[in-house]
Protein backbone atom coordinates (compact mmCIF):
# COMPACT_ATOMS: atom_id res chain seq x y z
CA UNK A 1 0.00 0.00 0.00
CA UNK A 2 1.02 3.64 -0.41
CA UNK A 3 2.51 5.22 2.73
CA UNK A 4 1.80 8.94 3.13
CA UNK A 5 4.08 11.61 4.55
CA UNK A 6 1.50 12.27 7.27
CA UNK A 7 1.72 8.64 8.44
CA UNK A 8 5.50 8.79 8.50
CA UNK A 9 5.52 12.04 10.47
CA UNK A 10 2.99 10.72 12.98
CA UNK A 11 5.11 7.62 13.60
CA UNK A 12 8.24 9.71 13.85
CA UNK A 13 6.66 11.91 16.54
CA UNK A 14 5.50 8.83 18.45
CA UNK A 15 8.83 7.00 18.40
CA UNK A 16 11.61 9.50 17.69
CA UNK A 17 12.92 7.16 15.00
CA UNK A 18 14.30 8.47 11.70
CA UNK A 19 12.10 9.22 8.70
CA UNK A 20 13.43 6.38 6.58
CA UNK A 21 13.10 3.92 9.46
CA UNK A 22 9.51 5.02 10.05
CA UNK A 23 8.66 4.65 6.38
CA UNK A 24 10.20 1.17 6.27
CA UNK A 25 8.32 0.16 9.43
CA UNK A 26 5.00 1.32 7.96
CA UNK A 27 5.74 -0.45 4.68
CA UNK A 28 6.57 -3.68 6.49
CA UNK A 29 3.35 -3.47 8.53
CA UNK A 30 1.02 -2.32 5.73
CA UNK A 31 0.54 1.11 7.30
CA UNK A 32 -0.57 -0.14 10.73
CA UNK A 33 0.61 2.53 13.21
CA UNK A 34 0.71 0.33 16.32
CA UNK A 35 2.39 -2.57 14.55
CA UNK A 36 4.91 -0.13 13.10
CA UNK A 37 5.78 1.05 16.63
CA UNK A 38 6.30 -2.57 17.69
CA UNK A 39 8.44 -3.15 14.60
CA UNK A 40 10.68 -0.21 15.50
CA UNK A 41 10.93 -1.37 19.11
CA UNK A 42 12.08 -4.83 18.05
CA UNK A 43 14.77 -3.20 15.94
CA UNK A 44 15.89 -1.06 18.88
CA UNK A 45 14.99 2.13 17.03
CA UNK A 46 12.14 3.36 19.21
CA UNK A 47 14.05 3.13 22.47
CA UNK A 48 15.77 6.42 21.82
CA UNK A 49 12.48 8.31 22.00
CA UNK A 50 12.17 7.51 25.72
CA UNK A 51 15.39 9.42 26.34
CA UNK A 52 14.84 12.22 23.84
CA UNK A 53 13.46 14.67 26.39
CA UNK A 54 16.46 14.48 28.70
CA UNK A 55 19.01 17.29 28.56
CA UNK A 56 22.25 16.47 26.74
CA UNK A 57 24.76 19.15 27.72
CA UNK A 58 27.96 17.11 28.10
CA UNK A 59 29.85 15.42 25.27
CA UNK A 60 32.86 16.21 23.15
CA UNK A 61 34.13 17.95 20.06
CA UNK A 62 35.67 15.34 17.78
CA UNK A 63 37.85 15.78 14.73
CA UNK A 64 38.88 13.98 11.57
CA UNK A 65 41.77 14.93 9.29
CA UNK A 66 42.07 13.47 5.80
CA UNK A 67 44.45 13.66 2.85
CA UNK A 68 47.49 14.71 4.81
CA UNK A 69 45.75 17.78 6.19
CA UNK A 70 43.81 18.81 3.10
CA UNK A 71 40.38 18.12 4.66
CA UNK A 72 39.40 18.58 8.30
CA UNK A 73 36.16 18.20 10.24
CA UNK A 74 35.12 19.32 13.72
CA UNK A 75 31.84 18.00 15.12
CA UNK A 76 30.14 18.54 18.48
CA UNK A 77 28.15 15.61 19.84
CA UNK A 78 26.34 15.97 23.17
CA UNK A 79 25.33 13.42 25.79
CA UNK A 80 23.90 13.66 29.30
CA UNK A 81 26.91 12.92 31.51
CA UNK A 82 30.66 13.38 31.50
CA UNK A 83 30.94 9.68 32.32
CA UNK A 84 29.42 8.69 28.98
CA UNK A 85 31.47 11.36 27.17
CA UNK A 86 34.54 9.33 28.19
CA UNK A 87 32.97 6.06 27.06
CA UNK A 88 34.75 4.33 24.15
CA UNK A 89 31.48 3.68 22.29
CA UNK A 90 30.54 7.34 22.49
CA UNK A 91 33.98 8.54 21.40
CA UNK A 92 34.07 6.06 18.52
CA UNK A 93 30.65 7.31 17.43
CA UNK A 94 31.92 10.89 17.36
CA UNK A 95 34.95 9.88 15.31
CA UNK A 96 32.78 7.95 12.86
CA UNK A 97 30.45 10.93 12.45
CA UNK A 98 33.39 13.26 11.78
CA UNK A 99 34.72 10.84 9.17
CA UNK A 100 31.29 10.57 7.56
CA UNK A 101 31.02 14.36 7.32
CA UNK A 102 34.41 14.52 5.60
CA UNK A 103 33.25 11.96 3.05
CA UNK A 104 29.60 12.96 2.51
CA UNK A 105 29.79 16.78 2.89
CA UNK A 106 26.38 17.50 4.46
CA UNK A 107 25.37 21.15 4.73
CA UNK A 108 23.08 20.92 7.76
CA UNK A 109 22.53 18.58 10.70
CA UNK A 110 18.76 18.28 10.32
CA UNK A 111 16.07 19.42 7.88
CA UNK A 112 14.68 22.00 10.32
CA UNK A 113 17.90 23.99 9.79
CA UNK A 114 17.51 24.24 6.02
CA UNK A 115 16.40 27.77 4.97
CA UNK A 116 12.85 27.81 3.60
CA UNK A 117 13.94 29.87 0.61
CA UNK A 118 16.37 27.12 -0.41
CA UNK A 119 13.60 24.52 -0.33
CA UNK A 120 11.23 26.75 -2.27
CA UNK A 121 13.88 27.31 -4.93
CA UNK A 122 14.41 23.56 -5.28
CA UNK A 123 10.65 22.99 -5.46
CA UNK A 124 10.36 25.55 -8.25
CA UNK A 125 13.04 23.76 -10.25
CA UNK A 126 11.47 20.34 -9.73
CA UNK A 127 7.99 21.67 -10.53
CA UNK A 128 9.11 23.17 -13.84
CA UNK A 129 10.86 19.96 -14.84
CA UNK A 130 7.76 17.93 -13.98
CA UNK A 131 5.47 20.28 -15.92
CA UNK A 132 7.57 19.83 -19.04
CA UNK A 133 6.84 16.11 -18.87
CA UNK A 134 3.10 16.80 -19.21
CA UNK A 135 2.16 14.84 -16.09
CA UNK A 136 -1.11 15.61 -14.20
CA UNK A 137 -0.92 18.09 -11.30
CA UNK A 138 -1.58 15.37 -8.67
CA UNK A 139 1.30 13.29 -9.98
CA UNK A 140 3.55 16.35 -10.10
CA UNK A 141 2.96 17.04 -6.41
CA UNK A 142 3.86 13.45 -5.50
CA UNK A 143 7.01 13.71 -7.59
CA UNK A 144 7.76 17.03 -5.91
CA UNK A 145 7.44 15.51 -2.44
CA UNK A 146 9.80 12.69 -3.36
CA UNK A 147 12.35 15.05 -4.89
CA UNK A 148 12.32 17.34 -1.85
CA UNK A 149 12.82 14.38 0.50
CA UNK A 150 15.72 13.24 -1.65
CA UNK A 151 17.18 16.74 -1.46
CA UNK A 152 16.96 16.65 2.33
CA UNK A 153 18.66 13.26 2.23
CA UNK A 154 21.52 14.73 0.23
CA UNK A 155 22.23 17.77 2.40
CA UNK A 156 21.09 16.87 5.93
CA UNK A 157 23.50 14.82 8.01
CA UNK A 158 20.87 12.86 9.95
CA UNK A 159 19.13 11.75 6.75
CA UNK A 160 22.22 10.76 4.81
CA UNK A 161 23.09 7.10 4.26
CA UNK A 162 25.94 6.25 6.61
CA UNK A 163 29.11 5.82 4.53
CA UNK A 164 30.29 2.80 6.53
CA UNK A 165 26.89 1.11 6.32
CA UNK A 166 24.70 2.56 3.51
CA UNK A 167 21.73 0.44 4.60
CA UNK A 168 21.21 2.75 7.57
CA UNK A 169 20.93 6.50 7.94
CA UNK A 170 22.96 8.60 10.37
CA UNK A 171 19.74 9.03 12.38
CA UNK A 172 19.47 5.24 12.65
CA UNK A 173 23.13 5.00 13.66
CA UNK A 174 22.50 7.68 16.32
CA UNK A 175 19.39 5.92 17.62
CA UNK A 176 21.23 2.61 17.85
CA UNK A 177 24.05 4.25 19.79
CA UNK A 178 21.59 5.93 22.17
CA UNK A 179 19.93 2.57 22.81
CA UNK A 180 23.32 0.95 23.37
CA UNK A 181 24.75 3.62 25.67
CA UNK A 182 21.52 4.36 27.54
CA UNK A 183 21.69 8.16 27.42
CA UNK A 184 20.22 10.80 25.18
CA UNK A 185 22.65 12.05 22.53
CA UNK A 186 22.51 14.82 19.98
CA UNK A 187 24.70 15.86 17.06
CA UNK A 188 24.69 19.60 17.60
CA UNK A 189 26.89 21.17 14.91
CA UNK A 190 29.84 20.62 12.63
CA UNK A 191 32.32 22.45 10.44
CA UNK A 192 34.22 21.09 7.46
CA UNK A 193 37.43 22.70 6.24
CA UNK A 194 38.87 22.10 2.77
CA UNK A 195 42.36 23.44 2.18
CA UNK A 196 42.30 26.47 -0.14
CA UNK A 197 38.51 26.50 -0.45
CA UNK A 198 37.30 29.97 -1.43
CA UNK A 199 40.74 31.27 -2.27
CA UNK A 200 41.60 32.48 -5.75
CA UNK A 201 44.43 30.34 -7.02
CA UNK A 202 47.31 32.28 -8.54
CA UNK A 203 47.72 31.68 -12.25
CA UNK A 204 51.38 31.29 -13.14
CA UNK A 205 52.76 32.44 -16.49
CA UNK A 206 55.11 29.59 -17.29
CA UNK A 207 56.65 31.33 -20.32
CA UNK A 208 57.38 34.46 -18.28
CA UNK A 209 58.94 32.37 -15.49
CA UNK A 210 61.23 30.63 -18.00
CA UNK A 211 62.19 33.99 -19.52
CA UNK A 212 62.93 35.44 -16.10
CA UNK A 213 65.04 32.45 -15.15
CA UNK A 214 66.99 32.81 -18.39
CA UNK A 215 67.58 36.53 -17.73
CA UNK A 216 65.62 37.61 -20.81
matplotlib code that plots the C-alpha trace (Angstrom):
import matplotlib.pyplot as plt

x = [0.0, 1.0, 2.5, 1.8, 4.1, 1.5, 1.7, 5.5, 5.5, 3.0, 5.1, 8.2, 6.7, 5.5, 8.8, 11.6, 12.9, 14.3, 12.1, 13.4, 13.1, 9.5, 8.7, 10.2, 8.3, 5.0, 5.7, 6.6, 3.3, 1.0, 0.5, -0.6, 0.6, 0.7, 2.4, 4.9, 5.8, 6.3, 8.4, 10.7, 10.9, 12.1, 14.8, 15.9, 15.0, 12.1, 14.1, 15.8, 12.5, 12.2, 15.4, 14.8, 13.5, 16.5, 19.0, 22.2, 24.8, 28.0, 29.9, 32.9, 34.1, 35.7, 37.8, 38.9, 41.8, 42.1, 44.4, 47.5, 45.7, 43.8, 40.4, 39.4, 36.2, 35.1, 31.8, 30.1, 28.2, 26.3, 25.3, 23.9, 26.9, 30.7, 30.9, 29.4, 31.5, 34.5, 33.0, 34.7, 31.5, 30.5, 34.0, 34.1, 30.6, 31.9, 35.0, 32.8, 30.4, 33.4, 34.7, 31.3, 31.0, 34.4, 33.2, 29.6, 29.8, 26.4, 25.4, 23.1, 22.5, 18.8, 16.1, 14.7, 17.9, 17.5, 16.4, 12.9, 13.9, 16.4, 13.6, 11.2, 13.9, 14.4, 10.6, 10.4, 13.0, 11.5, 8.0, 9.1, 10.9, 7.8, 5.5, 7.6, 6.8, 3.1, 2.2, -1.1, -0.9, -1.6, 1.3, 3.6, 3.0, 3.9, 7.0, 7.8, 7.4, 9.8, 12.3, 12.3, 12.8, 15.7, 17.2, 17.0, 18.7, 21.5, 22.2, 21.1, 23.5, 20.9, 19.1, 22.2, 23.1, 25.9, 29.1, 30.3, 26.9, 24.7, 21.7, 21.2, 20.9, 23.0, 19.7, 19.5, 23.1, 22.5, 19.4, 21.2, 24.1, 21.6, 19.9, 23.3, 24.8, 21.5, 21.7, 20.2, 22.6, 22.5, 24.7, 24.7, 26.9, 29.8, 32.3, 34.2, 37.4, 38.9, 42.4, 42.3, 38.5, 37.3, 40.7, 41.6, 44.4, 47.3, 47.7, 51.4, 52.8, 55.1, 56.7, 57.4, 58.9, 61.2, 62.2, 62.9, 65.0, 67.0, 67.6, 65.6]
y = [0.0, 3.6, 5.2, 8.9, 11.6, 12.3, 8.6, 8.8, 12.0, 10.7, 7.6, 9.7, 11.9, 8.8, 7.0, 9.5, 7.2, 8.5, 9.2, 6.4, 3.9, 5.0, 4.6, 1.2, 0.2, 1.3, -0.4, -3.7, -3.5, -2.3, 1.1, -0.1, 2.5, 0.3, -2.6, -0.1, 1.0, -2.6, -3.1, -0.2, -1.4, -4.8, -3.2, -1.1, 2.1, 3.4, 3.1, 6.4, 8.3, 7.5, 9.4, 12.2, 14.7, 14.5, 17.3, 16.5, 19.1, 17.1, 15.4, 16.2, 17.9, 15.3, 15.8, 14.0, 14.9, 13.5, 13.7, 14.7, 17.8, 18.8, 18.1, 18.6, 18.2, 19.3, 18.0, 18.5, 15.6, 16.0, 13.4, 13.7, 12.9, 13.4, 9.7, 8.7, 11.4, 9.3, 6.1, 4.3, 3.7, 7.3, 8.5, 6.1, 7.3, 10.9, 9.9, 8.0, 10.9, 13.3, 10.8, 10.6, 14.4, 14.5, 12.0, 13.0, 16.8, 17.5, 21.1, 20.9, 18.6, 18.3, 19.4, 22.0, 24.0, 24.2, 27.8, 27.8, 29.9, 27.1, 24.5, 26.8, 27.3, 23.6, 23.0, 25.6, 23.8, 20.3, 21.7, 23.2, 20.0, 17.9, 20.3, 19.8, 16.1, 16.8, 14.8, 15.6, 18.1, 15.4, 13.3, 16.4, 17.0, 13.4, 13.7, 17.0, 15.5, 12.7, 15.0, 17.3, 14.4, 13.2, 16.7, 16.6, 13.3, 14.7, 17.8, 16.9, 14.8, 12.9, 11.8, 10.8, 7.1, 6.2, 5.8, 2.8, 1.1, 2.6, 0.4, 2.7, 6.5, 8.6, 9.0, 5.2, 5.0, 7.7, 5.9, 2.6, 4.3, 5.9, 2.6, 0.9, 3.6, 4.4, 8.2, 10.8, 12.0, 14.8, 15.9, 19.6, 21.2, 20.6, 22.5, 21.1, 22.7, 22.1, 23.4, 26.5, 26.5, 30.0, 31.3, 32.5, 30.3, 32.3, 31.7, 31.3, 32.4, 29.6, 31.3, 34.5, 32.4, 30.6, 34.0, 35.4, 32.4, 32.8, 36.5, 37.6]
z = [0.0, -0.4, 2.7, 3.1, 4.5, 7.3, 8.4, 8.5, 10.5, 13.0, 13.6, 13.8, 16.5, 18.5, 18.4, 17.7, 15.0, 11.7, 8.7, 6.6, 9.5, 10.0, 6.4, 6.3, 9.4, 8.0, 4.7, 6.5, 8.5, 5.7, 7.3, 10.7, 13.2, 16.3, 14.6, 13.1, 16.6, 17.7, 14.6, 15.5, 19.1, 18.0, 15.9, 18.9, 17.0, 19.2, 22.5, 21.8, 22.0, 25.7, 26.3, 23.8, 26.4, 28.7, 28.6, 26.7, 27.7, 28.1, 25.3, 23.2, 20.1, 17.8, 14.7, 11.6, 9.3, 5.8, 2.8, 4.8, 6.2, 3.1, 4.7, 8.3, 10.2, 13.7, 15.1, 18.5, 19.8, 23.2, 25.8, 29.3, 31.5, 31.5, 32.3, 29.0, 27.2, 28.2, 27.1, 24.1, 22.3, 22.5, 21.4, 18.5, 17.4, 17.4, 15.3, 12.9, 12.5, 11.8, 9.2, 7.6, 7.3, 5.6, 3.0, 2.5, 2.9, 4.5, 4.7, 7.8, 10.7, 10.3, 7.9, 10.3, 9.8, 6.0, 5.0, 3.6, 0.6, -0.4, -0.3, -2.3, -4.9, -5.3, -5.5, -8.3, -10.3, -9.7, -10.5, -13.8, -14.8, -14.0, -15.9, -19.0, -18.9, -19.2, -16.1, -14.2, -11.3, -8.7, -10.0, -10.1, -6.4, -5.5, -7.6, -5.9, -2.4, -3.4, -4.9, -1.9, 0.5, -1.7, -1.5, 2.3, 2.2, 0.2, 2.4, 5.9, 8.0, 10.0, 6.7, 4.8, 4.3, 6.6, 4.5, 6.5, 6.3, 3.5, 4.6, 7.6, 7.9, 10.4, 12.4, 12.6, 13.7, 16.3, 17.6, 17.9, 19.8, 22.2, 22.8, 23.4, 25.7, 27.5, 27.4, 25.2, 22.5, 20.0, 17.1, 17.6, 14.9, 12.6, 10.4, 7.5, 6.2, 2.8, 2.2, -0.1, -0.4, -1.4, -2.3, -5.7, -7.0, -8.5, -12.3, -13.1, -16.5, -17.3, -20.3, -18.3, -15.5, -18.0, -19.5, -16.1, -15.1, -18.4, -17.7, -20.8]

ax = plt.figure().add_subplot(projection="3d")
ax.plot(x, y, z, "-o")
ax.set_aspect("equal")
plt.show()
